Amino acid sequence: MCGIFAQIIQTDDFRHPDPEELSQRLREANATRGPDARKSCCISLSRLFLELFSSELRLRGNSPVIQPHQNDSGAILCWNGEIFAGLDVRADENDGIKLFEQLQSLETGEQVRDLFASIEGPYAFVFYNATAQKLFFSRDPLGRRSLLIHRPSVNNPYFLLASVTAGSDPGYAFEELKTGHIHCLDIALLNKSNDIVSTFDGCLSLFARSDRLLGSPNFDYAEPAKVNSTLPPDDLPVQLPAHNLDVIPAWLEEPVERLISQLDHSVMLQVRDIPQDLSLKGQPRVAVLFSGGIDSTVLTLLADRHLPRDEPIDLLNVAFENPRKIKLQKEGNINPNKKKSKHKTFESRNGSNDIDSDTFILSDYMVPDRVTGLQEVEELRRLCPERVWNFVEINVPYHESVIARSRVEGLMNPVRTVMDLSLALALYFASRGVGQVRSNPTDEPVPYTSPARVLINGLGSDELLGGYGRHRSAYKTGGWAAVIEELQLEIDRIPVRNLGRDDRVISSHGKETRHPFLSLDAVSFLADLPVQHKMDPRLPLGVGDKMLLRLAARKLGLVEASGRKKRAMQFGSHSARMEGDEKGDKLLEG
């Protein structure tokens, strides 16, 4: 993991002030992503000034690494990523160094495109080929790492790339870099121009990931797989007639085993070989963004297989003090127009409505995700009693979330909706890892800050396995064909939805998020399965949605987790709608 900042300035354009103050703020913003090292490489041409800056979070190899990578011929690589397949990287080696060795011998955009079509992992990169005077940059096909682009404009006539912005600023108009191409900027040609604003587009070439030799085994990771479009037979029986997850139908036994094997392999690749700081030996290297739902719990159980038994795993569970929710609980629904108006009161553990201040404070954070998280950690302790499971209660007072809001909005930038903010707040505090733990459920909590730098995230299962309500709605309106179409749209939308935002928010703490469901191998496996193997919208919620994963969870012994219904993070943690009932797609003010 690292932060990337690159800029190209036309040095003989004296109509605009030097943007150095802005550049320094962007360097600092991207330095927080990589607290271990930072460096800039600068190149001066006759009319252009180029700077490539990287900060480093060391998560691969035994030796310290300082980025950008640079060789004697002037080639430079800023690498923000992990290579989990396609390139042979030993446990003691750094994947960025290995990749740089491969890139140095390449001369054309097609060669660079084909190299990245052969490797799997989350990444964003900027590579300068000094011999050809070309700048290559891109993100992985699913957009699991952030890279933002500002194109030269009349008011801001310079080119910028960055992992994260310095917040909203009139000095740039960043947007998410699209994932479908390897971008190549001809620096030599741009250097001949009197005006980089008018000539920029003519100097930029796009090499589509889809332009490759079809069926070549070397290009397995060029783009996400397409969903199997085969329709189920018209007389397909209901798959679990008794709604019983304990009994796996014979024709689903192999898919269940293959899913467990695929996820196990994905988790193994993403948790092994994480360097251990000797000063932190015996402390957690891996944490899980943990709601107690089926996705995070299955991944947690599989991670237990691949980490030393004497090493704790941190389960990060976030809960927000939400004044609106608290008022509703105390007074009932204050909106008389709501159909589902229920009067609720706080009750202490003995059933009385009389509560002391300590119980009241506790109840503020007993949000849905806290309840299921506490239940599920006990199931994990029963299944894996040798492991120390640190259930980290991350309680966010309302005033603290208000203070953090401007910071989080800056990290989210350029996305700016109410829903983006509610999700980003939850991720910001969860990934910070500052909370409290208890040795036993009845013990008093003690302050705790998670030292883990790798955070496992369950995102992706709903998109791939039919876990959203819209999949059930599609079936009602258009049958299995509509479900298949919606599942394909889910894969198509992954690169443009929220992975870049999540990466910017989580990485601000010097942490890296990893998504086992979204390895391209896992995506390919799940996309290729017939739709009726993954879900059955004719079955009730908690059974038919993500049916294959539920059967796998039950087979793994996760009885409670296997039947839990889908709940969005912002509602499970109460980070949404703290002041009012604003719609999620509303743009934030300011």
C-alpha positions as CSV (number, residue, x, y, z in Angstrom):
1,M,0.0,0.0,0.0
2,C,1.2,3.5,-0.7
3,G,0.0,7.0,-1.5
4,I,0.7,8.2,-5.1
5,F,0.9,11.8,-6.2
6,A,2.1,12.8,-9.7
7,Q,2.1,16.2,-11.4
8,I,3.1,17.7,-14.8
9,I,3.5,21.5,-15.0
10,Q,4.3,23.6,-18.0
11,T,7.3,25.6,-16.8
12,D,7.2,28.3,-19.5
13,D,3.6,29.2,-18.9
14,F,3.8,32.4,-16.8
15,R,0.1,33.2,-17.0
16,H,-0.7,31.1,-13.9
17,P,0.9,31.0,-10.4
18,D,3.1,28.0,-9.4
19,P,0.8,25.5,-7.7
20,E,3.5,24.5,-5.2
21,E,1.3,25.2,-2.1
22,L,-1.4,23.0,-3.5
23,S,1.2,20.3,-4.5
24,Q,2.5,20.2,-0.9
25,R,-0.9,19.7,0.5
26,L,-1.5,16.8,-1.9
27,R,1.9,15.3,-0.9
28,E,0.9,15.4,2.7
29,A,-2.5,14.0,2.1
30,N,-1.0,11.0,0.3
31,A,1.8,10.6,2.8
32,T,-0.6,9.5,5.5
33,R,-1.4,6.4,3.5
34,G,2.2,5.2,3.8
35,P,3.7,6.1,7.1
36,D,6.9,4.0,6.7
37,A,8.7,6.0,4.0
38,R,8.2,8.7,1.4
39,K,10.2,10.1,-1.6
40,S,9.8,12.3,-4.7
41,C,11.5,11.8,-8.1
42,C,11.6,14.9,-10.3
43,I,12.3,15.3,-14.0
44,S,12.9,18.6,-15.8
45,L,12.4,18.8,-19.6
46,S,12.6,21.8,-21.8
47,R,9.0,22.9,-21.1
48,L,7.7,20.5,-18.5
49,F,8.4,19.6,-14.9
50,L,7.4,16.1,-13.8
51,E,7.2,14.9,-10.2
52,L,6.3,11.4,-9.0
53,F,5.8,11.0,-5.3
54,S,5.1,7.9,-3.2
55,S,4.6,7.0,0.4
56,E,5.1,3.4,1.6
57,L,3.2,1.1,3.9
58,R,5.3,-2.0,4.0
59,L,3.2,-5.1,3.8
60,R,5.4,-7.3,1.5
61,G,8.9,-8.6,1.9
62,N,11.5,-8.7,4.7
63,S,13.4,-5.5,3.8
64,P,12.4,-1.9,4.1
65,V,11.4,-0.4,0.7
66,I,11.4,3.3,-0.3
67,Q,9.2,4.3,-3.2
68,P,9.1,5.4,-6.0
69,H,11.2,2.6,-7.5
70,Q,13.9,4.0,-9.8
71,N,16.7,2.6,-12.0
72,D,19.8,4.0,-13.6
73,S,18.1,4.6,-16.9
74,G,15.5,6.9,-15.3
75,A,12.5,4.6,-15.2
76,I,10.2,5.3,-12.2
77,L,7.4,3.2,-10.7
78,C,4.9,4.4,-8.1
79,W,3.1,1.1,-7.0
80,N,0.1,1.0,-4.7
81,G,-1.0,-2.6,-4.8
82,E,-0.6,-6.3,-4.0
83,I,0.2,-9.1,-6.4
84,F,-1.5,-12.3,-5.2
85,A,-1.2,-14.3,-8.4
86,G,0.4,-14.2,-11.9
87,L,3.8,-13.2,-10.8
88,D,6.1,-15.3,-8.7
89,V,6.8,-13.4,-5.5
90,R,8.4,-15.2,-2.6
91,A,7.5,-14.5,1.0
92,D,10.7,-12.5,1.6
93,E,10.4,-10.5,-1.6
94,N,8.6,-7.2,-2.4
95,D,6.0,-7.4,-5.2
96,G,6.6,-3.8,-6.3
97,I,10.3,-4.5,-6.9
98,K,9.5,-7.7,-8.8
99,L,6.9,-5.8,-11.0
100,F,9.4,-3.0,-11.7
101,E,11.9,-5.6,-13.0
102,Q,9.3,-6.7,-15.5
103,L,8.2,-3.2,-16.5
104,Q,11.8,-2.1,-17.3
105,S,12.0,-4.3,-20.3
106,L,8.7,-3.1,-21.9
107,E,8.5,-0.5,-24.6
108,T,4.9,-0.3,-25.9
109,G,1.5,0.3,-24.4
110,E,0.4,-3.1,-25.6
111,Q,3.2,-4.8,-23.7
112,V,2.3,-2.9,-20.5
113,R,-1.4,-3.8,-20.9
114,D,-0.6,-7.5,-21.4
115,L,1.7,-7.6,-18.3
116,F,-1.1,-6.3,-16.1
117,A,-3.6,-8.7,-17.8
118,S,-1.5,-11.5,-16.3
119,I,-1.5,-10.4,-12.6
120,E,-4.2,-10.5,-10.0
121,G,-4.5,-8.2,-7.0
122,P,-5.7,-4.7,-6.1
123,Y,-3.5,-2.0,-7.5
124,A,-3.1,1.5,-8.9
125,F,0.2,2.5,-10.5
126,V,2.1,5.2,-12.3
127,F,5.1,4.1,-14.4
128,Y,7.4,6.5,-16.3
129,N,9.5,4.9,-19.1
130,A,12.3,7.4,-19.5
131,T,13.6,5.9,-22.7
132,A,10.3,6.3,-24.5
133,Q,9.3,9.4,-22.4
134,K,5.9,7.9,-21.8
135,L,3.9,7.9,-18.6
136,F,1.6,4.8,-18.0
137,F,-1.1,4.8,-15.3
138,S,-4.1,2.7,-14.4
139,R,-6.1,0.9,-11.7
140,D,-7.0,-2.8,-11.4
141,P,-10.0,-4.0,-13.4
142,L,-12.3,-3.8,-10.3
143,G,-11.0,-0.5,-9.0
144,R,-10.0,-1.8,-5.6
145,R,-7.4,0.9,-5.2
146,S,-8.0,4.6,-5.7
147,L,-6.4,6.7,-8.4
148,L,-7.8,10.2,-9.2
149,I,-7.1,12.3,-12.3
150,H,-7.2,16.0,-12.8
151,R,-6.9,16.9,-16.5
152,P,-5.4,20.3,-17.5
153,S,-8.0,23.0,-17.7
154,V,-8.0,26.7,-18.6
155,N,-8.1,27.7,-14.9
156,N,-5.8,24.9,-13.7
157,P,-3.4,24.1,-16.6
158,Y,-1.6,21.2,-15.1
159,F,-1.9,17.4,-14.9
160,L,-2.4,15.7,-11.6
161,L,-2.8,12.1,-10.4
162,A,-3.4,11.2,-6.7
163,S,-4.6,8.4,-4.5
164,V,-6.5,10.9,-2.4
165,T,-7.2,14.6,-2.6
166,A,-6.5,17.3,0.0
167,G,-10.3,17.9,0.2
168,S,-12.5,20.2,-1.9
169,D,-10.4,22.8,-3.6
170,P,-10.8,25.2,-6.6
171,G,-7.3,24.2,-7.7
172,Y,-8.3,20.9,-9.2
173,A,-11.3,18.9,-10.5
174,F,-10.4,15.3,-9.7
175,E,-12.5,12.4,-10.9
176,E,-12.1,8.6,-10.5
177,L,-9.8,7.1,-13.1
178,K,-11.8,4.6,-15.2
179,T,-10.6,1.0,-15.0
180,G,-11.2,-0.3,-18.5
181,H,-7.9,0.9,-20.0
182,I,-4.2,1.3,-19.4
183,H,-3.5,5.0,-20.0
184,C,-0.4,6.2,-21.7
185,L,0.6,9.9,-21.8
186,D,3.3,10.8,-24.5
187,I,5.5,13.1,-22.5
188,A,7.8,13.8,-25.4
189,L,4.9,15.0,-27.6
190,L,3.4,17.0,-24.7
191,N,6.8,18.7,-24.2
192,K,6.7,20.1,-27.7
193,S,3.4,21.9,-27.1
194,N,3.0,25.5,-26.3
195,D,-0.3,24.8,-24.5
196,I,-0.8,21.5,-22.7
197,V,-4.5,22.3,-22.1
198,S,-5.3,22.2,-25.8
199,T,-3.0,19.3,-26.7
200,F,-3.4,17.0,-23.7
201,D,-6.1,14.7,-25.1
202,G,-4.0,14.3,-28.3
203,C,-1.1,13.1,-26.3
204,L,-3.1,10.5,-24.3
205,S,-3.6,7.0,-25.6
206,L,-5.9,4.3,-24.1
207,F,-5.1,0.6,-24.4
208,A,-8.3,-1.3,-23.7
209,R,-8.0,-4.3,-21.4
210,S,-10.4,-6.2,-23.6
211,D,-8.0,-5.9,-26.6
212,R,-6.1,-9.2,-26.1
213,L,-5.8,-12.6,-27.6
214,L,-9.1,-14.4,-26.7
215,G,-8.5,-17.5,-24.6
216,S,-4.9,-16.9,-23.9
217,P,-4.1,-18.4,-20.5
218,N,-1.7,-15.6,-19.8
219,F,-4.4,-12.9,-19.7
220,D,-6.7,-14.4,-17.1
221,Y,-6.9,-11.1,-15.2
222,A,-7.5,-8.6,-17.9
223,E,-11.1,-7.9,-16.9
224,P,-13.9,-9.3,-14.7
225,A,-15.6,-12.5,-16.0
226,K,-19.1,-12.4,-17.5
227,V,-22.1,-13.9,-15.7
228,N,-23.3,-17.3,-16.9
229,S,-26.4,-16.5,-18.9
230,T,-27.8,-20.0,-19.1
231,L,-31.4,-20.0,-17.8
232,P,-32.6,-22.6,-15.3
233,P,-35.1,-25.2,-16.6
234,D,-38.7,-24.0,-16.5
235,D,-39.7,-26.8,-14.1
236,L,-36.8,-26.1,-11.6
237,P,-38.1,-27.2,-8.2
238,V,-37.6,-25.0,-5.1
239,Q,-34.1,-25.8,-4.0
240,L,-34.6,-26.2,-0.2
241,P,-38.2,-27.2,0.1
242,A,-38.1,-27.3,3.9
243,H,-36.1,-24.1,4.1
244,N,-33.5,-26.2,5.9
245,L,-29.8,-25.2,5.5
246,D,-28.7,-28.3,7.3
247,V,-29.3,-30.5,4.3
248,I,-27.4,-29.7,1.2
249,P,-29.1,-31.0,-2.0
250,A,-26.9,-33.5,-3.8
251,W,-26.5,-31.4,-6.9
252,L,-25.3,-28.5,-4.7
253,E,-22.7,-30.4,-2.8
254,E,-19.9,-29.8,-5.3
255,P,-20.6,-26.1,-5.7
256,V,-20.6,-25.7,-1.9
257,E,-17.3,-27.4,-1.6
258,R,-15.8,-25.4,-4.5
259,L,-17.0,-22.1,-2.9
260,I,-15.4,-23.0,0.4
261,S,-12.2,-24.0,-1.4
262,Q,-12.2,-20.8,-3.5
263,L,-12.8,-18.5,-0.6
264,D,-10.2,-20.3,1.5
265,H,-7.6,-19.9,-1.1
266,S,-8.4,-16.2,-1.6
267,V,-8.2,-15.6,2.2
268,M,-5.0,-17.5,2.4
269,L,-3.3,-15.4,-0.3
270,Q,-4.5,-12.2,1.4
271,V,-3.4,-12.9,5.0
272,R,-0.2,-14.9,4.6
273,D,3.3,-13.3,4.4
274,I,2.4,-10.0,6.1
275,P,5.6,-8.7,7.7
276,Q,5.8,-8.8,11.4
277,D,7.2,-5.8,13.2
278,L,9.5,-7.4,15.8
279,S,8.5,-4.8,18.4
280,L,4.9,-6.0,17.9
281,K,5.5,-9.8,17.8
282,G,2.6,-11.7,19.1
283,Q,0.1,-8.9,18.3
284,P,-2.5,-9.0,15.6
285,R,-1.4,-8.4,12.0
286,V,-4.9,-8.9,10.6
287,A,-8.3,-7.4,11.6
288,V,-11.7,-7.9,10.2
289,L,-14.4,-5.3,9.6
290,F,-16.8,-7.3,11.6
291,S,-20.6,-6.9,11.8
292,G,-21.4,-10.5,12.8
293,G,-23.1,-11.0,9.4
294,I,-22.5,-14.0,7.2
295,D,-19.9,-12.4,4.9
296,S,-17.4,-11.1,7.5
297,T,-17.9,-14.2,9.7
298,V,-17.2,-16.7,7.0
299,L,-14.0,-14.8,6.0
300,T,-13.0,-14.6,9.7
301,L,-13.4,-18.3,10.2
302,L,-11.3,-19.0,7.1
303,A,-8.6,-16.5,8.2
304,D,-8.2,-18.6,11.4
305,R,-6.9,-21.5,9.3
306,H,-4.0,-19.5,7.9
307,L,-2.6,-17.4,10.8
308,P,-0.5,-18.7,13.7
309,R,-2.8,-20.0,16.5
310,D,-1.0,-17.9,19.1
311,E,-1.7,-14.7,17.1
312,P,-4.9,-12.8,18.0
313,I,-7.3,-11.6,15.3
314,D,-9.0,-8.2,15.9
315,L,-12.8,-8.0,15.1
316,L,-13.6,-4.3,14.5
317,N,-17.2,-3.6,15.4
318,V,-18.3,0.0,15.1
319,A,-21.4,1.7,16.7
320,F,-22.5,5.3,16.6
321,E,-24.4,7.4,19.1
322,N,-27.3,8.5,16.9
323,P,-29.4,11.2,18.4
324,R,-32.3,10.5,16.0
325,K,-32.4,6.8,16.8
326,I,-32.1,7.4,20.5
327,K,-35.0,9.8,20.4
328,L,-37.1,7.4,18.5
329,Q,-36.3,4.6,20.9
330,K,-37.3,6.8,23.9
331,E,-40.4,8.5,22.5
332,G,-41.5,6.3,19.6
333,N,-41.7,7.4,16.0
334,I,-41.9,11.2,16.0
335,N,-43.2,11.3,12.4
336,P,-47.0,10.7,12.5
337,N,-47.0,10.1,8.7
338,K,-44.8,7.0,9.0
339,K,-46.8,3.8,8.6
340,K,-44.7,1.7,10.8
341,S,-44.9,3.9,14.0
342,K,-43.9,1.9,17.0
343,H,-43.5,3.2,20.5
344,K,-40.3,1.9,22.1
345,T,-38.7,2.5,25.5
346,F,-35.4,1.6,26.8
347,E,-35.4,-1.3,29.2
348,S,-32.7,-2.4,31.5
349,R,-31.5,-6.0,31.6
350,N,-34.0,-6.9,34.3
351,G,-36.9,-5.7,32.1
352,S,-37.6,-2.5,34.1
353,N,-38.0,0.8,32.4
354,D,-35.9,2.5,35.1
355,I,-32.4,2.8,33.9
356,D,-29.3,4.3,35.5
357,S,-26.9,6.5,33.5
358,D,-24.4,3.7,33.0
359,T,-27.0,1.4,31.4
360,F,-28.3,4.4,29.3
361,I,-24.8,5.0,27.9
362,L,-24.4,1.3,27.1
363,S,-27.7,1.2,25.3
364,D,-26.7,4.0,23.0
365,Y,-24.2,1.7,21.3
366,M,-26.2,-1.5,21.4
367,V,-26.9,-1.1,17.7
368,P,-27.9,-4.0,15.4
369,D,-24.3,-4.7,14.3
370,R,-23.1,-4.7,17.9
371,V,-25.8,-7.2,18.9
372,T,-25.0,-9.6,16.0
373,G,-21.3,-9.1,16.5
374,L,-21.4,-10.1,20.1
375,Q,-23.5,-13.1,19.2
376,E,-21.1,-14.2,16.5
377,V,-17.9,-13.8,18.4
378,E,-19.2,-16.4,20.8
379,E,-19.9,-18.8,17.9
380,L,-16.3,-18.2,16.7
381,R,-14.9,-18.9,20.2
382,R,-16.8,-22.2,20.3
383,L,-15.5,-23.2,16.9
384,C,-11.9,-21.9,17.4
385,P,-11.3,-22.0,21.1
386,E,-7.5,-21.8,20.8
387,R,-7.6,-18.3,19.1
388,V,-7.7,-15.1,21.0
389,W,-10.5,-13.1,19.4
390,N,-10.3,-9.4,20.3
391,F,-13.8,-8.1,19.8
392,V,-13.1,-4.4,19.6
393,E,-16.0,-2.2,20.6
394,I,-15.6,1.0,18.7
395,N,-18.1,3.4,20.2
396,V,-18.4,6.8,18.4
397,P,-20.0,9.6,20.4
398,Y,-22.2,11.9,18.3
399,H,-19.9,14.9,18.9
400,E,-16.9,13.0,17.7
401,S,-18.6,12.0,14.4
402,V,-19.6,15.7,13.9
403,I,-15.9,16.8,14.4
404,A,-14.7,14.1,12.0
405,R,-17.2,14.9,9.3
406,S,-15.1,17.5,7.4
407,R,-12.1,15.2,7.5
408,V,-14.1,12.3,6.1
409,E,-15.7,14.4,3.4
410,G,-12.3,15.4,2.3
411,L,-11.2,11.8,2.1
412,M,-14.3,10.8,0.2
413,N,-13.8,13.5,-2.4
414,P,-14.8,13.6,-5.3
415,V,-18.0,11.6,-4.2
416,R,-20.4,13.7,-2.2
417,T,-23.7,12.1,-1.4
418,V,-25.4,11.5,2.0
419,M,-25.1,7.8,1.6
420,D,-21.4,8.1,0.8
421,L,-20.9,10.0,4.0
422,S,-22.8,7.6,6.2
423,L,-20.8,4.7,4.8
424,A,-17.5,6.5,4.9
425,L,-18.0,7.6,8.6
426,A,-18.5,3.9,9.5
427,L,-15.4,2.8,7.7
428,Y,-13.3,5.7,9.0
429,F,-13.9,4.9,12.7
430,A,-13.9,1.2,12.2
431,S,-10.5,1.2,10.4
432,R,-9.0,3.5,12.9
433,G,-9.4,0.7,15.4
434,V,-9.6,2.8,18.5
435,G,-12.0,1.2,21.0
436,Q,-12.2,-1.2,23.9
437,V,-12.0,-4.9,24.6
438,R,-13.2,-7.3,27.3
439,S,-11.4,-10.5,28.3
440,N,-14.9,-12.0,29.0
441,P,-18.3,-10.7,28.1
442,T,-19.1,-9.7,31.7
443,D,-15.7,-8.0,32.4
444,E,-15.2,-4.3,32.4
445,P,-13.8,-3.0,29.1
446,V,-10.2,-1.8,28.8
447,P,-9.0,0.7,26.1
448,Y,-7.5,-0.9,23.1
449,T,-6.1,0.3,19.7
450,S,-5.7,-2.3,17.0
451,P,-2.2,-2.6,15.6
452,A,-3.3,-4.6,12.6
453,R,-2.4,-3.1,9.2
454,V,-4.4,-5.5,7.0
455,L,-8.2,-5.3,7.3
456,I,-10.4,-8.0,5.8
457,N,-13.6,-6.7,4.2
458,G,-16.6,-8.9,3.1
459,L,-17.7,-6.6,0.3
460,G,-18.6,-8.3,-2.9
461,S,-20.7,-11.3,-1.8
462,D,-24.1,-9.5,-2.3
463,E,-23.2,-8.5,-5.8
464,L,-21.9,-11.9,-6.8
465,L,-24.3,-14.2,-5.0
466,G,-27.6,-12.3,-5.2
467,G,-27.8,-10.8,-1.8
468,Y,-29.7,-7.6,-2.5
469,G,-33.4,-7.0,-2.4
470,R,-33.2,-5.8,-6.0
471,H,-32.4,-9.3,-7.1
472,R,-35.6,-10.6,-5.6
473,S,-37.5,-7.7,-7.2
474,A,-35.9,-8.6,-10.6
475,Y,-37.2,-12.1,-10.3
476,K,-40.7,-10.9,-9.5
477,T,-40.8,-8.7,-12.5
478,G,-38.8,-10.6,-15.1
479,G,-38.0,-14.1,-13.9
480,W,-34.6,-15.7,-14.0
481,A,-33.5,-13.8,-17.1
482,A,-34.0,-10.5,-15.2
483,V,-31.9,-11.8,-12.2
484,I,-29.1,-12.8,-14.6
485,E,-29.1,-9.4,-16.2
486,E,-29.0,-7.7,-12.8
487,L,-26.1,-9.9,-11.6
488,Q,-24.2,-8.8,-14.7
489,L,-24.9,-5.2,-14.0
490,E,-23.6,-5.7,-10.5
491,I,-20.2,-6.8,-11.8
492,D,-20.2,-4.0,-14.3
493,R,-20.9,-1.5,-11.6
494,I,-18.3,-2.6,-9.1
495,P,-15.4,-0.5,-10.6
496,V,-17.5,2.7,-10.5
497,R,-19.2,2.3,-7.1
498,N,-17.5,2.6,-3.8
499,L,-14.2,0.7,-3.8
500,G,-12.1,3.9,-4.5
501,R,-14.0,5.8,-1.8
502,D,-13.4,3.0,0.7
503,D,-9.8,2.8,-0.1
504,R,-9.3,6.5,0.4
505,V,-11.0,6.5,3.8
506,I,-9.4,3.4,5.2
507,S,-5.9,4.1,4.0
508,S,-5.9,7.5,5.8
509,H,-5.0,5.5,9.0
510,G,-2.1,3.7,7.3
511,K,-4.2,0.6,6.9
512,E,-5.0,-1.6,3.9
513,T,-8.3,-3.2,3.1
514,R,-8.4,-6.5,1.3
515,H,-11.5,-8.2,-0.3
516,P,-11.4,-12.0,-0.6
517,F,-14.7,-12.1,-2.4
518,L,-13.4,-9.7,-5.0
519,S,-10.3,-11.6,-6.1
520,L,-10.6,-12.0,-9.9
521,D,-10.4,-15.7,-9.4
522,A,-13.3,-15.7,-7.0
523,V,-15.3,-13.4,-9.3
524,S,-14.7,-15.7,-12.2
525,F,-15.7,-18.8,-10.2
526,L,-19.0,-17.2,-9.0
527,A,-19.8,-15.6,-12.3
528,D,-19.5,-18.9,-14.1
529,L,-21.9,-20.8,-11.8
530,P,-25.5,-21.2,-13.0
531,V,-27.7,-18.7,-11.3
532,Q,-29.8,-21.3,-9.5
533,H,-26.6,-22.6,-7.8
534,K,-26.1,-19.2,-6.1
535,M,-29.5,-18.1,-5.0
536,D,-33.2,-18.9,-5.1
537,P,-35.5,-15.8,-4.8
538,R,-38.5,-18.1,-4.3
539,L,-37.2,-18.9,-0.8
540,P,-37.5,-16.6,2.2
541,L,-35.0,-13.9,3.1
542,G,-32.2,-15.5,5.1
543,V,-32.4,-18.6,3.0
544,G,-32.7,-17.9,-0.7
545,D,-30.5,-14.8,-0.9
546,K,-26.9,-15.9,-1.1
547,M,-28.1,-19.5,-0.8
548,L,-24.8,-21.0,-1.8
549,L,-22.9,-19.0,0.8
550,R,-25.4,-19.8,3.5
551,L,-25.1,-23.5,2.8
552,A,-21.3,-23.2,2.9
553,A,-21.4,-21.3,6.2
554,R,-23.7,-24.0,7.7
555,K,-21.3,-26.7,6.5
556,L,-18.4,-24.8,8.2
557,G,-20.3,-24.9,11.5
558,L,-21.5,-21.3,11.5
559,V,-25.1,-22.1,12.4
560,E,-26.1,-18.6,13.6
561,A,-24.3,-16.6,10.9
562,S,-25.7,-18.8,8.1
563,G,-29.3,-17.5,8.7
564,R,-28.6,-13.8,9.2
565,K,-30.4,-11.4,6.9
566,K,-28.7,-8.7,4.9
567,R,-28.2,-5.4,6.7
568,A,-26.4,-2.4,5.2
569,M,-23.4,-1.1,7.3
570,Q,-24.8,2.4,7.7
571,F,-28.0,1.1,9.3
572,G,-26.4,-1.7,11.3
573,S,-23.9,0.7,12.9
574,H,-26.4,3.7,13.1
575,S,-24.0,6.0,11.1
576,A,-26.9,7.0,8.8
577,R,-29.5,9.7,9.3
578,M,-28.2,11.1,12.5
579,E,-30.0,14.5,12.2
580,G,-32.8,13.8,9.8
581,D,-34.4,11.5,7.2
582,E,-32.4,12.7,4.2
583,K,-32.3,10.5,1.1
584,G,-29.1,8.7,0.4
585,D,-28.6,10.2,-3.1
586,K,-28.8,13.8,-1.9
587,L,-25.7,15.8,-2.5
588,L,-23.9,17.2,0.5
589,E,-23.9,20.9,0.9
590,G,-20.7,22.9,0.6
